[in-house]
Amino acid sequence: MNITLPAETLNLLKRVSGGNRSRFIDKAVKHYAATQSRANLRKLLKEGALRNAARDLEIAEEWFPLDEEAWESLEK
């Protein structure tokens, strides 16, 4: 595989790779993929929570009296 990097990036790679550019690039790509996947999942979860917030609050309010009654009966 051949890749072309800007001179500035290549100089940085030489400084930080410890002499093994292939291993460094392998780790960097894997790290990038893992962090982007987590960031994307976090984003999707947040969007879903915001989209369903009103519905979830309505359900919680609907069931609250039953939950409260159940807890009171356990305390007796």
N, CA, C and O atoms as a Tripos MOL2 file, in Angstrom:
@<TRIPOS>MOLECULE
protein
  304   303    76     0     0
PROTEIN
NO_CHARGES

@<TRIPOS>ATOM
      1 N           0.8420   -1.1670    0.0000 N.3       1 MET1
      2 CA          0.0000    0.0000    0.0000 C.3       1 MET1
      3 C           0.8900    1.2340    0.0000 C.2       1 MET1
      4 O           1.8840    1.2900    0.7240 O.2       1 MET1
      5 N           0.5440    2.1880   -0.7850 N.am      2 ASN2
      6 CA          1.2610    3.4600   -0.8060 C.3       2 ASN2
      7 C           0.3190    4.5660   -0.3700 C.2       2 ASN2
      8 O          -0.8370    4.6200   -0.7890 O.2       2 ASN2
      9 N           0.8240    5.4370    0.4680 N.am      3 ILE3
     10 CA          0.0380    6.6040    0.8590 C.3       3 ILE3
     11 C           0.9080    7.8400    0.6920 C.2       3 ILE3
     12 O           2.1360    7.7680    0.7280 O.2       3 ILE3
     13 N           0.2510    8.9590    0.5110 N.am      4 THR4
     14 CA          0.9630   10.2210    0.3830 C.3       4 THR4
     15 C           0.5270   11.1150    1.5340 C.2       4 THR4
     16 O          -0.6650   11.3370    1.7470 O.2       4 THR4
     17 N           1.4960   11.6180    2.2650 N.am      5 LEU5
     18 CA          1.2250   12.4980    3.3920 C.3       5 LEU5
     19 C           1.8960   13.8430    3.1600 C.2       5 LEU5
     20 O           2.9450   13.9190    2.5200 O.2       5 LEU5
     21 N           1.2900   14.9010    3.6800 N.am      6 PRO6
     22 CA          1.9730   16.1880    3.6130 C.3       6 PRO6
     23 C           3.2920   16.1240    4.3920 C.2       6 PRO6
     24 O           3.4090   15.3590    5.3490 O.2       6 PRO6
     25 N           4.2710   16.9150    3.9880 N.am      7 ALA7
     26 CA          5.5900   16.9020    4.6290 C.3       7 ALA7
     27 C           5.4940   17.1300    6.1320 C.2       7 ALA7
     28 O           6.2010   16.4860    6.9070 O.2       7 ALA7
     29 N           4.6310   18.0360    6.5400 N.am      8 GLU8
     30 CA          4.4710   18.3330    7.9720 C.3       8 GLU8
     31 C           3.9950   17.1020    8.7340 C.2       8 GLU8
     32 O           4.4900   16.8140    9.8240 O.2       8 GLU8
     33 N           3.0310   16.3720    8.1620 N.am      9 THR9
     34 CA          2.5170   15.1560    8.7930 C.3       9 THR9
     35 C           3.5870   14.0830    8.8290 C.2       9 THR9
     36 O           3.7250   13.3790    9.8300 O.2       9 THR9
     37 N           4.3420   13.9470    7.7580 N.am     10 LEU10
     38 CA          5.4140   12.9580    7.7130 C.3      10 LEU10
     39 C           6.4750   13.2540    8.7720 C.2      10 LEU10
     40 O           6.9520   12.3340    9.4370 O.2      10 LEU10
     41 N           6.8450   14.5040    8.9360 N.am     11 ASN11
     42 CA          7.8210   14.8760    9.9760 C.3      11 ASN11
     43 C           7.2900   14.5530   11.3680 C.2      11 ASN11
     44 O           8.0350   14.0660   12.2180 O.2      11 ASN11
     45 N           6.0260   14.8180   11.6020 N.am     12 LEU12
     46 CA          5.4130   14.4810   12.8850 C.3      12 LEU12
     47 C           5.4180   12.9780   13.0980 C.2      12 LEU12
     48 O           5.7200   12.5040   14.1930 O.2      12 LEU12
     49 N           5.0880   12.2390   12.0720 N.am     13 LEU13
     50 CA          5.0780   10.7790   12.1520 C.3      13 LEU13
     51 C           6.4660   10.2430   12.4860 C.2      13 LEU13
     52 O           6.6030    9.3330   13.3040 O.2      13 LEU13
     53 N           7.4760   10.7950   11.8670 N.am     14 LYS14
     54 CA          8.8510   10.3720   12.1580 C.3      14 LYS14
     55 C           9.1990   10.6190   13.6160 C.2      14 LYS14
     56 O           9.8710    9.7990   14.2420 O.2      14 LYS14
     57 N           8.7440   11.7520   14.1650 N.am     15 ARG15
     58 CA          9.0620   12.0910   15.5590 C.3      15 ARG15
     59 C           8.3510   11.2080   16.5650 C.2      15 ARG15
     60 O           8.9350   10.8430   17.5850 O.2      15 ARG15
     61 N           7.1030   10.8580   16.2970 N.am     16 VAL16
     62 CA          6.3030   10.1570   17.3110 C.3      16 VAL16
     63 C           6.2180    8.6460   17.1330 C.2      16 VAL16
     64 O           5.7490    7.9510   18.0350 O.2      16 VAL16
     65 N           6.6520    8.1330   16.0160 N.am     17 SER17
     66 CA          6.4530    6.7030   15.7450 C.3      17 SER17
     67 C           7.4980    5.8070   16.3800 C.2      17 SER17
     68 O           7.3210    4.5890   16.4140 O.2      17 SER17
     69 N           8.5720    6.3730   16.8800 N.am     18 GLY18
     70 CA          9.6160    5.5390   17.4680 C.3      18 GLY18
     71 C          10.3120    4.6740   16.4410 C.2      18 GLY18
     72 O          10.8820    3.6420   16.7940 O.2      18 GLY18
     73 N          10.2820    5.0600   15.1990 N.am     19 GLY19
     74 CA         10.9750    4.3170   14.1530 C.3      19 GLY19
     75 C          10.1500    3.2510   13.4680 C.2      19 GLY19
     76 O          10.5740    2.7070   12.4480 O.2      19 GLY19
     77 N           8.9830    2.9390   14.0030 N.am     20 ASN20
     78 CA          8.1400    1.9130   13.3810 C.3      20 ASN20
     79 C           6.8480    2.5620   12.9060 C.2      20 ASN20
     80 O           5.8210    2.4960   13.5820 O.2      20 ASN20
     81 N           6.9100    3.1820   11.7500 N.am     21 ARG21
     82 CA          5.7630    3.9210   11.2270 C.3      21 ARG21
     83 C           4.5620    3.0290   10.9590 C.2      21 ARG21
     84 O           3.4260    3.4190   11.2280 O.2      21 ARG21
     85 N           4.8060    1.8370   10.4300 N.am     22 SER22
     86 CA          3.6820    0.9400   10.1070 C.3      22 SER22
     87 C           2.8880    0.5810   11.3590 C.2      22 SER22
     88 O           1.6580    0.6340   11.3550 O.2      22 SER22
     89 N           3.5890    0.2180   12.4240 N.am     23 ARG23
     90 CA          2.9010   -0.1400   13.6700 C.3      23 ARG23
     91 C           2.1580    1.0730   14.2370 C.2      23 ARG23
     92 O           1.0330    0.9480   14.7190 O.2      23 ARG23
     93 N           2.7870    2.2310   14.1770 N.am     24 PHE24
     94 CA          2.1570    3.4450   14.6810 C.3      24 PHE24
     95 C           0.8830    3.7650   13.8950 C.2      24 PHE24
     96 O          -0.1470    4.0840   14.4880 O.2      24 PHE24
     97 N           0.9510    3.6800   12.5740 N.am     25 ILE25
     98 CA         -0.2170    3.9590   11.7330 C.3      25 ILE25
     99 C          -1.3140    2.9370   12.0030 C.2      25 ILE25
    100 O          -2.4910    3.2970   12.0470 O.2      25 ILE25
    101 N          -0.9530    1.6780   12.1830 N.am     26 ASP26
    102 CA         -1.9240    0.6340   12.5000 C.3      26 ASP26
    103 C          -2.6610    0.9820   13.7850 C.2      26 ASP26
    104 O          -3.8910    0.9410   13.8280 O.2      26 ASP26
    105 N          -1.9130    1.3240   14.8370 N.am     27 LYS27
    106 CA         -2.5300    1.6800   16.1160 C.3      27 LYS27
    107 C          -3.3900    2.9380   15.9840 C.2      27 LYS27
    108 O          -4.4840    3.0090   16.5440 O.2      27 LYS27
    109 N          -2.8980    3.9160   15.2530 N.am     28 ALA28
    110 CA         -3.6290    5.1760   15.0910 C.3      28 ALA28
    111 C          -4.9560    4.9540   14.3780 C.2      28 ALA28
    112 O          -5.9760    5.5150   14.7770 O.2      28 ALA28
    113 N          -4.9520    4.1480   13.3360 N.am     29 VAL29
    114 CA         -6.1870    3.8780   12.5870 C.3      29 VAL29
    115 C          -7.1810    3.1310   13.4730 C.2      29 VAL29
    116 O          -8.3680    3.4590   13.4810 O.2      29 VAL29
    117 N          -6.7110    2.1340   14.2170 N.am     30 LYS30
    118 CA         -7.6000    1.3750   15.1090 C.3      30 LYS30
    119 C          -8.1720    2.2730   16.1990 C.2      30 LYS30
    120 O          -9.3580    2.1910   16.5180 O.2      30 LYS30
    121 N          -7.3310    3.1280   16.7660 N.am     31 HIS31
    122 CA         -7.7910    4.0540   17.8030 C.3      31 HIS31
    123 C          -8.8470    5.0020   17.2400 C.2      31 HIS31
    124 O          -9.8780    5.2370   17.8710 O.2      31 HIS31
    125 N          -8.5890    5.5360   16.0710 N.am     32 TYR32
    126 CA         -9.5340    6.4570   15.4270 C.3      32 TYR32
    127 C         -10.8800    5.7730   15.1930 C.2      32 TYR32
    128 O         -11.9340    6.3320   15.4980 O.2      32 TYR32
    129 N         -10.8300    4.5680   14.6520 N.am     33 ALA33
    130 CA        -12.0690    3.8390   14.3620 C.3      33 ALA33
    131 C         -12.8460    3.5630   15.6480 C.2      33 ALA33
    132 O         -14.0680    3.7090   15.6780 O.2      33 ALA33
    133 N         -12.1510    3.1690   16.6990 N.am     34 ALA34
    134 CA        -12.8240    2.8710   17.9720 C.3      34 ALA34
    135 C         -13.4380    4.1160   18.5860 C.2      34 ALA34
    136 O         -14.5740    4.0700   19.0560 O.2      34 ALA34
    137 N         -12.7210    5.2140   18.5930 N.am     35 THR35
    138 CA        -13.2510    6.4300   19.2190 C.3      35 THR35
    139 C         -14.3740    7.0310   18.3930 C.2      35 THR35
    140 O         -15.3240    7.5780   18.9540 O.2      35 THR35
    141 N         -14.2880    6.9420   17.0890 N.am     36 GLN36
    142 CA        -15.3590    7.4690   16.2460 C.3      36 GLN36
    143 C         -16.6170    6.6390   16.4180 C.2      36 GLN36
    144 O         -17.7210    7.1840   16.4170 O.2      36 GLN36
    145 N         -16.4690    5.3220   16.5650 N.am     37 SER37
    146 CA        -17.6290    4.4530   16.7620 C.3      37 SER37
    147 C         -18.3270    4.8090   18.0730 C.2      37 SER37
    148 O         -19.5530    4.9120   18.1190 O.2      37 SER37
    149 N         -17.5420    4.9960   19.1410 N.am     38 ARG38
    150 CA        -18.1340    5.3610   20.4330 C.3      38 ARG38
    151 C         -18.7920    6.7340   20.3570 C.2      38 ARG38
    152 O         -19.8810    6.9370   20.8940 O.2      38 ARG38
    153 N         -18.1320    7.6660   19.6950 N.am     39 ALA39
    154 CA        -18.6970    9.0180   19.5770 C.3      39 ALA39
    155 C         -20.0050    8.9860   18.8000 C.2      39 ALA39
    156 O         -20.9620    9.6760   19.1510 O.2      39 ALA39
    157 N         -20.0420    8.1840   17.7460 N.am     40 ASN40
    158 CA        -21.2620    8.0780   16.9500 C.3      40 ASN40
    159 C         -22.3840    7.4350   17.7570 C.2      40 ASN40
    160 O         -23.5290    7.8850   17.6960 O.2      40 ASN40
    161 N         -22.0650    6.3900   18.5090 N.am     41 LEU41
    162 CA        -23.0720    5.7390   19.3440 C.3      41 LEU41
    163 C         -23.5940    6.7110   20.3970 C.2      41 LEU41
    164 O         -24.8010    6.7920   20.6280 O.2      41 LEU41
    165 N         -22.6900    7.4440   21.0320 N.am     42 ARG42
    166 CA        -23.0810    8.4400   22.0340 C.3      42 ARG42
    167 C         -24.0340    9.4740   21.4160 C.2      42 ARG42
    168 O         -25.0300    9.8600   22.0280 O.2      42 ARG42
    169 N         -23.7140    9.9070   20.2070 N.am     43 LYS43
    170 CA        -24.5400   10.8950   19.5070 C.3      43 LYS43
    171 C         -25.9310   10.3270   19.2210 C.2      43 LYS43
    172 O         -26.9360   11.0050   19.4370 O.2      43 LYS43
    173 N         -25.9890    9.0890   18.7360 N.am     44 LEU44
    174 CA        -27.2780    8.4650   18.4310 C.3      44 LEU44
    175 C         -28.1170    8.2640   19.6880 C.2      44 LEU44
    176 O         -29.3300    8.4740   19.6660 O.2      44 LEU44
    177 N         -27.4720    7.8560   20.7900 N.am     45 LEU45
    178 CA        -28.1970    7.6690   22.0420 C.3      45 LEU45
    179 C         -28.7620    8.9900   22.5540 C.2      45 LEU45
    180 O         -29.8960    9.0460   23.0280 O.2      45 LEU45
    181 N         -27.9690   10.0440   22.4570 N.am     46 LYS46
    182 CA        -28.4230   11.3580   22.9010 C.3      46 LYS46
    183 C         -29.6020   11.8280   22.0500 C.2      46 LYS46
    184 O         -30.6000   12.3170   22.5810 O.2      46 LYS46
    185 N         -29.4860   11.6800   20.7410 N.am     47 GLU47
    186 CA        -30.5770   12.0910   19.8510 C.3      47 GLU47
    187 C         -31.8650   11.3340   20.1670 C.2      47 GLU47
    188 O         -32.9480   11.9180   20.1890 O.2      47 GLU47
    189 N         -31.7390   10.0340   20.4120 N.am     48 GLY48
    190 CA        -32.9100    9.2220   20.7480 C.3      48 GLY48
    191 C         -33.5260    9.6380   22.0720 C.2      48 GLY48
    192 O         -34.7490    9.7070   22.1950 O.2      48 GLY48
    193 N         -32.6880    9.9140   23.0620 N.am     49 ALA49
    194 CA        -33.1930   10.3400   24.3650 C.3      49 ALA49
    195 C         -33.9240   11.6710   24.2610 C.2      49 ALA49
    196 O         -34.9840   11.8520   24.8600 O.2      49 ALA49
    197 N         -33.3600   12.5970   23.5050 N.am     50 LEU50
    198 CA        -34.0160   13.8940   23.3340 C.3      50 LEU50
    199 C         -35.3210   13.7620   22.5580 C.2      50 LEU50
    200 O         -36.3170   14.4100   22.8810 O.2      50 LEU50
    201 N         -35.3040   12.9210   21.5410 N.am     51 ARG51
    202 CA        -36.4930   12.7250   20.7100 C.3      51 ARG51
    203 C         -37.6360   12.1040   21.5210 C.2      51 ARG51
    204 O         -38.8040   12.4160   21.2910 O.2      51 ARG51
    205 N         -37.2920   11.2170   22.4790 N.am     52 ASN52
    206 CA        -38.3070   10.4920   23.2450 C.3      52 ASN52
    207 C         -38.5410   11.0600   24.6380 C.2      52 ASN52
    208 O         -39.2700   10.4570   25.4260 O.2      52 ASN52
    209 N         -37.9530   12.1830   24.9560 N.am     53 ALA53
    210 CA        -38.0280   12.7310   26.3150 C.3      53 ALA53
    211 C         -39.4680   12.9900   26.7480 C.2      53 ALA53
    212 O         -39.8570   12.6200   27.8560 O.2      53 ALA53
    213 N         -40.2430   13.6080   25.9040 N.am     54 ALA54
    214 CA        -41.6310   13.9240   26.2720 C.3      54 ALA54
    215 C         -42.4300   12.6450   26.5130 C.2      54 ALA54
    216 O         -43.1880   12.5550   27.4790 O.2      54 ALA54
    217 N         -42.2610   11.6670   25.6440 N.am     55 ARG55
    218 CA        -42.9760   10.3920   25.8010 C.3      55 ARG55
    219 C         -42.5600    9.6990   27.0940 C.2      55 ARG55
    220 O         -43.4050    9.1910   27.8310 O.2      55 ARG55
    221 N         -41.2460    9.6780   27.3710 N.am     56 ASP56
    222 CA        -40.7450    9.0090   28.5700 C.3      56 ASP56
    223 C         -41.2370    9.6960   29.8380 C.2      56 ASP56
    224 O         -41.5540    9.0250   30.8210 O.2      56 ASP56
    225 N         -41.3030   11.0210   29.8270 N.am     57 LEU57
    226 CA        -41.8120   11.7570   30.9780 C.3      57 LEU57
    227 C         -43.2940   11.4490   31.1940 C.2      57 LEU57
    228 O         -43.7420   11.2760   32.3280 O.2      57 LEU57
    229 N         -44.0360   11.3840   30.1130 N.am     58 GLU58
    230 CA        -45.4630   11.0560   30.2070 C.3      58 GLU58
    231 C         -45.6650    9.6670   30.8130 C.2      58 GLU58
    232 O         -46.5330    9.4870   31.6670 O.2      58 GLU58
    233 N         -44.8890    8.7070   30.3900 N.am     59 ILE59
    234 CA        -44.9930    7.3450   30.9350 C.3      59 ILE59
    235 C         -44.6280    7.3370   32.4090 C.2      59 ILE59
    236 O         -45.3130    6.7020   33.2110 O.2      59 ILE59
    237 N         -43.5560    8.0360   32.7800 N.am     60 ALA60
    238 CA        -43.1390    8.0910   34.1790 C.3      60 ALA60
    239 C         -44.2260    8.7140   35.0520 C.2      60 ALA60
    240 O         -44.5210    8.2200   36.1400 O.2      60 ALA60
    241 N         -44.8150    9.7990   34.5620 N.am     61 GLU61
    242 CA        -45.8820   10.4620   35.3240 C.3      61 GLU61
    243 C         -47.1020    9.5550   35.4610 C.2      61 GLU61
    244 O         -47.7680    9.5520   36.4970 O.2      61 GLU61
    245 N         -47.3910    8.7870   34.4130 N.am     62 GLU62
    246 CA        -48.5430    7.8900   34.4370 C.3      62 GLU62
    247 C         -48.3650    6.7730   35.4580 C.2      62 GLU62
    248 O         -49.3180    6.3860   36.1340 O.2      62 GLU62
    249 N         -47.1390    6.2540   35.5700 N.am     63 TRP63
    250 CA        -46.8770    5.1250   36.4510 C.3      63 TRP63
    251 C         -46.4520    5.5330   37.8590 C.2      63 TRP63
    252 O         -46.3970    4.6790   38.7440 O.2      63 TRP63
    253 N         -46.1540    6.7990   38.0920 N.am     64 PHE64
    254 CA        -45.6550    7.2390   39.3880 C.3      64 PHE64
    255 C         -46.5920    6.8730   40.5450 C.2      64 PHE64
    256 O         -46.1130    6.3660   41.5590 O.2      64 PHE64
    257 N         -47.8970    7.1060   40.4390 N.am     65 PRO65
    258 CA        -48.7660    6.7510   41.5700 C.3      65 PRO65
    259 C         -48.7010    5.2670   41.9320 C.2      65 PRO65
    260 O         -48.7590    4.9180   43.1110 O.2      65 PRO65
    261 N         -48.5830    4.4080   40.9520 N.am     66 LEU66
    262 CA        -48.4810    2.9690   41.2330 C.3      66 LEU66
    263 C         -47.1620    2.6280   41.9100 C.2      66 LEU66
    264 O         -47.1190    1.8220   42.8390 O.2      66 LEU66
    265 N         -46.0940    3.2480   41.4380 N.am     67 ASP67
    266 CA        -44.7910    3.0270   42.0710 C.3      67 ASP67
    267 C         -44.8090    3.5050   43.5150 C.2      67 ASP67
    268 O         -44.3020    2.8280   44.4100 O.2      67 ASP67
    269 N         -45.3910    4.6630   43.7320 N.am     68 GLU68
    270 CA        -45.4610    5.2290   45.0740 C.3      68 GLU68
    271 C         -46.2760    4.3200   45.9900 C.2      68 GLU68
    272 O         -45.8930    4.0820   47.1350 O.2      68 GLU68
    273 N         -47.3900    3.8170   45.4870 N.am     69 GLU69
    274 CA        -48.2360    2.8990   46.2620 C.3      69 GLU69
    275 C         -47.4870    1.6170   46.6210 C.2      69 GLU69
    276 O         -47.5930    1.1180   47.7410 O.2      69 GLU69
    277 N         -46.7370    1.0960   45.6680 N.am     70 ALA70
    278 CA        -45.9690   -0.1340   45.9130 C.3      70 ALA70
    279 C         -44.9100    0.0930   46.9910 C.2      70 ALA70
    280 O         -44.7270   -0.7550   47.8640 O.2      70 ALA70
    281 N         -44.2170    1.2200   46.9400 N.am     71 TRP71
    282 CA        -43.2000    1.5130   47.9400 C.3      71 TRP71
    283 C         -43.8150    1.7070   49.3210 C.2      71 TRP71
    284 O         -43.2540    1.2740   50.3270 O.2      71 TRP71
    285 N         -44.9660    2.3590   49.3620 N.am     72 GLU72
    286 CA        -45.6360    2.5650   50.6530 C.3      72 GLU72
    287 C         -46.0700    1.2420   51.2570 C.2      72 GLU72
    288 O         -45.9800    1.0610   52.4710 O.2      72 GLU72
    289 N         -46.5390    0.3170   50.4330 N.am     73 SER73
    290 CA        -46.9570   -0.9780   50.9610 C.3      73 SER73
    291 C         -45.7740   -1.7880   51.4610 C.2      73 SER73
    292 O         -45.9350   -2.6050   52.3680 O.2      73 SER73
    293 N         -44.5870   -1.5860   50.8950 N.am     74 LEU74
    294 CA        -43.3890   -2.2850   51.3730 C.3      74 LEU74
    295 C         -42.9140   -1.7240   52.7060 C.2      74 LEU74
    296 O         -42.3310   -2.4510   53.5120 O.2      74 LEU74
    297 N         -43.1540   -0.4560   52.9440 N.am     75 GLU75
    298 CA        -42.6980    0.1900   54.1680 C.3      75 GLU75
    299 C         -43.5350   -0.1990   55.3690 C.2      75 GLU75
    300 O         -43.0980   -0.0300   56.5080 O.2      75 GLU75
    301 N         -44.7190   -0.7140   55.1370 N.am     76 LYS76
    302 CA        -45.6480   -1.0490   56.2430 C.3      76 LYS76
    303 C         -45.2790   -2.3380   56.9020 C.2      76 LYS76
    304 O         -45.9500   -2.7640   57.8430 O.2      76 LYS76
@<TRIPOS>BOND
     1     1     2 1
     2     2     3 1
     3     3     4 2
     4     3     5 am
     5     5     6 1
     6     6     7 1
     7     7     8 2
     8     7     9 am
     9     9    10 1
    10    10    11 1
    11    11    12 2
    12    11    13 am
    13    13    14 1
    14    14    15 1
    15    15    16 2
    16    15    17 am
    17    17    18 1
    18    18    19 1
    19    19    20 2
    20    19    21 am
    21    21    22 1
    22    22    23 1
    23    23    24 2
    24    23    25 am
    25    25    26 1
    26    26    27 1
    27    27    28 2
    28    27    29 am
    29    29    30 1
    30    30    31 1
    31    31    32 2
    32    31    33 am
    33    33    34 1
    34    34    35 1
    35    35    36 2
    36    35    37 am
    37    37    38 1
    38    38    39 1
    39    39    40 2
    40    39    41 am
    41    41    42 1
    42    42    43 1
    43    43    44 2
    44    43    45 am
    45    45    46 1
    46    46    47 1
    47    47    48 2
    48    47    49 am
    49    49    50 1
    50    50    51 1
    51    51    52 2
    52    51    53 am
    53    53    54 1
    54    54    55 1
    55    55    56 2
    56    55    57 am
    57    57    58 1
    58    58    59 1
    59    59    60 2
    60    59    61 am
    61    61    62 1
    62    62    63 1
    63    63    64 2
    64    63    65 am
    65    65    66 1
    66    66    67 1
    67    67    68 2
    68    67    69 am
    69    69    70 1
    70    70    71 1
    71    71    72 2
    72    71    73 am
    73    73    74 1
    74    74    75 1
    75    75    76 2
    76    75    77 am
    77    77    78 1
    78    78    79 1
    79    79    80 2
    80    79    81 am
    81    81    82 1
    82    82    83 1
    83    83    84 2
    84    83    85 am
    85    85    86 1
    86    86    87 1
    87    87    88 2
    88    87    89 am
    89    89    90 1
    90    90    91 1
    91    91    92 2
    92    91    93 am
    93    93    94 1
    94    94    95 1
    95    95    96 2
    96    95    97 am
    97    97    98 1
    98    98    99 1
    99    99   100 2
   100    99   101 am
   101   101   102 1
   102   102   103 1
   103   103   104 2
   104   103   105 am
   105   105   106 1
   106   106   107 1
   107   107   108 2
   108   107   109 am
   109   109   110 1
   110   110   111 1
   111   111   112 2
   112   111   113 am
   113   113   114 1
   114   114   115 1
   115   115   116 2
   116   115   117 am
   117   117   118 1
   118   118   119 1
   119   119   120 2
   120   119   121 am
   121   121   122 1
   122   122   123 1
   123   123   124 2
   124   123   125 am
   125   125   126 1
   126   126   127 1
   127   127   128 2
   128   127   129 am
   129   129   130 1
   130   130   131 1
   131   131   132 2
   132   131   133 am
   133   133   134 1
   134   134   135 1
   135   135   136 2
   136   135   137 am
   137   137   138 1
   138   138   139 1
   139   139   140 2
   140   139   141 am
   141   141   142 1
   142   142   143 1
   143   143   144 2
   144   143   145 am
   145   145   146 1
   146   146   147 1
   147   147   148 2
   148   147   149 am
   149   149   150 1
   150   150   151 1
   151   151   152 2
   152   151   153 am
   153   153   154 1
   154   154   155 1
   155   155   156 2
   156   155   157 am
   157   157   158 1
   158   158   159 1
   159   159   160 2
   160   159   161 am
   161   161   162 1
   162   162   163 1
   163   163   164 2
   164   163   165 am
   165   165   166 1
   166   166   167 1
   167   167   168 2
   168   167   169 am
   169   169   170 1
   170   170   171 1
   171   171   172 2
   172   171   173 am
   173   173   174 1
   174   174   175 1
   175   175   176 2
   176   175   177 am
   177   177   178 1
   178   178   179 1
   179   179   180 2
   180   179   181 am
   181   181   182 1
   182   182   183 1
   183   183   184 2
   184   183   185 am
   185   185   186 1
   186   186   187 1
   187   187   188 2
   188   187   189 am
   189   189   190 1
   190   190   191 1
   191   191   192 2
   192   191   193 am
   193   193   194 1
   194   194   195 1
   195   195   196 2
   196   195   197 am
   197   197   198 1
   198   198   199 1
   199   199   200 2
   200   199   201 am
   201   201   202 1
   202   202   203 1
   203   203   204 2
   204   203   205 am
   205   205   206 1
   206   206   207 1
   207   207   208 2
   208   207   209 am
   209   209   210 1
   210   210   211 1
   211   211   212 2
   212   211   213 am
   213   213   214 1
   214   214   215 1
   215   215   216 2
   216   215   217 am
   217   217   218 1
   218   218   219 1
   219   219   220 2
   220   219   221 am
   221   221   222 1
   222   222   223 1
   223   223   224 2
   224   223   225 am
   225   225   226 1
   226   226   227 1
   227   227   228 2
   228   227   229 am
   229   229   230 1
   230   230   231 1
   231   231   232 2
   232   231   233 am
   233   233   234 1
   234   234   235 1
   235   235   236 2
   236   235   237 am
   237   237   238 1
   238   238   239 1
   239   239   240 2
   240   239   241 am
   241   241   242 1
   242   242   243 1
   243   243   244 2
   244   243   245 am
   245   245   246 1
   246   246   247 1
   247   247   248 2
   248   247   249 am
   249   249   250 1
   250   250   251 1
   251   251   252 2
   252   251   253 am
   253   253   254 1
   254   254   255 1
   255   255   256 2
   256   255   257 am
   257   257   258 1
   258   258   259 1
   259   259   260 2
   260   259   261 am
   261   261   262 1
   262   262   263 1
   263   263   264 2
   264   263   265 am
   265   265   266 1
   266   266   267 1
   267   267   268 2
   268   267   269 am
   269   269   270 1
   270   270   271 1
   271   271   272 2
   272   271   273 am
   273   273   274 1
   274   274   275 1
   275   275   276 2
   276   275   277 am
   277   277   278 1
   278   278   279 1
   279   279   280 2
   280   279   281 am
   281   281   282 1
   282   282   283 1
   283   283   284 2
   284   283   285 am
   285   285   286 1
   286   286   287 1
   287   287   288 2
   288   287   289 am
   289   289   290 1
   290   290   291 1
   291   291   292 2
   292   291   293 am
   293   293   294 1
   294   294   295 1
   295   295   296 2
   296   295   297 am
   297   297   298 1
   298   298   299 1
   299   299   300 2
   300   299   301 am
   301   301   302 1
   302   302   303 1
   303   303   304 2
@<TRIPOS>SUBSTRUCTURE
     1 MET1         2 RESIDUE 1 A MET
     2 ASN2         6 RESIDUE 1 A ASN
     3 ILE3        10 RESIDUE 1 A ILE
     4 THR4        14 RESIDUE 1 A THR
     5 LEU5        18 RESIDUE 1 A LEU
     6 PRO6        22 RESIDUE 1 A PRO
     7 ALA7        26 RESIDUE 1 A ALA
     8 GLU8        30 RESIDUE 1 A GLU
     9 THR9        34 RESIDUE 1 A THR
    10 LEU10       38 RESIDUE 1 A LEU
    11 ASN11       42 RESIDUE 1 A ASN
    12 LEU12       46 RESIDUE 1 A LEU
    13 LEU13       50 RESIDUE 1 A LEU
    14 LYS14       54 RESIDUE 1 A LYS
    15 ARG15       58 RESIDUE 1 A ARG
    16 VAL16       62 RESIDUE 1 A VAL
    17 SER17       66 RESIDUE 1 A SER
    18 GLY18       70 RESIDUE 1 A GLY
    19 GLY19       74 RESIDUE 1 A GLY
    20 ASN20       78 RESIDUE 1 A ASN
    21 ARG21       82 RESIDUE 1 A ARG
    22 SER22       86 RESIDUE 1 A SER
    23 ARG23       90 RESIDUE 1 A ARG
    24 PHE24       94 RESIDUE 1 A PHE
    25 ILE25       98 RESIDUE 1 A ILE
    26 ASP26      102 RESIDUE 1 A ASP
    27 LYS27      106 RESIDUE 1 A LYS
    28 ALA28      110 RESIDUE 1 A ALA
    29 VAL29      114 RESIDUE 1 A VAL
    30 LYS30      118 RESIDUE 1 A LYS
    31 HIS31      122 RESIDUE 1 A HIS
    32 TYR32      126 RESIDUE 1 A TYR
    33 ALA33      130 RESIDUE 1 A ALA
    34 ALA34      134 RESIDUE 1 A ALA
    35 THR35      138 RESIDUE 1 A THR
    36 GLN36      142 RESIDUE 1 A GLN
    37 SER37      146 RESIDUE 1 A SER
    38 ARG38      150 RESIDUE 1 A ARG
    39 ALA39      154 RESIDUE 1 A ALA
    40 ASN40      158 RESIDUE 1 A ASN
    41 LEU41      162 RESIDUE 1 A LEU
    42 ARG42      166 RESIDUE 1 A ARG
    43 LYS43      170 RESIDUE 1 A LYS
    44 LEU44      174 RESIDUE 1 A LEU
    45 LEU45      178 RESIDUE 1 A LEU
    46 LYS46      182 RESIDUE 1 A LYS
    47 GLU47      186 RESIDUE 1 A GLU
    48 GLY48      190 RESIDUE 1 A GLY
    49 ALA49      194 RESIDUE 1 A ALA
    50 LEU50      198 RESIDUE 1 A LEU
    51 ARG51      202 RESIDUE 1 A ARG
    52 ASN52      206 RESIDUE 1 A ASN
    53 ALA53      210 RESIDUE 1 A ALA
    54 ALA54      214 RESIDUE 1 A ALA
    55 ARG55      218 RESIDUE 1 A ARG
    56 ASP56      222 RESIDUE 1 A ASP
    57 LEU57      226 RESIDUE 1 A LEU
    58 GLU58      230 RESIDUE 1 A GLU
    59 ILE59      234 RESIDUE 1 A ILE
    60 ALA60      238 RESIDUE 1 A ALA
    61 GLU61      242 RESIDUE 1 A GLU
    62 GLU62      246 RESIDUE 1 A GLU
    63 TRP63      250 RESIDUE 1 A TRP
    64 PHE64      254 RESIDUE 1 A PHE
    65 PRO65      258 RESIDUE 1 A PRO
    66 LEU66      262 RESIDUE 1 A LEU
    67 ASP67      266 RESIDUE 1 A ASP
    68 GLU68      270 RESIDUE 1 A GLU
    69 GLU69      274 RESIDUE 1 A GLU
    70 ALA70      278 RESIDUE 1 A ALA
    71 TRP71      282 RESIDUE 1 A TRP
    72 GLU72      286 RESIDUE 1 A GLU
    73 SER73      290 RESIDUE 1 A SER
    74 LEU74      294 RESIDUE 1 A LEU
    75 GLU75      298 RESIDUE 1 A GLU
    76 LYS76      302 RESIDUE 1 A LYS
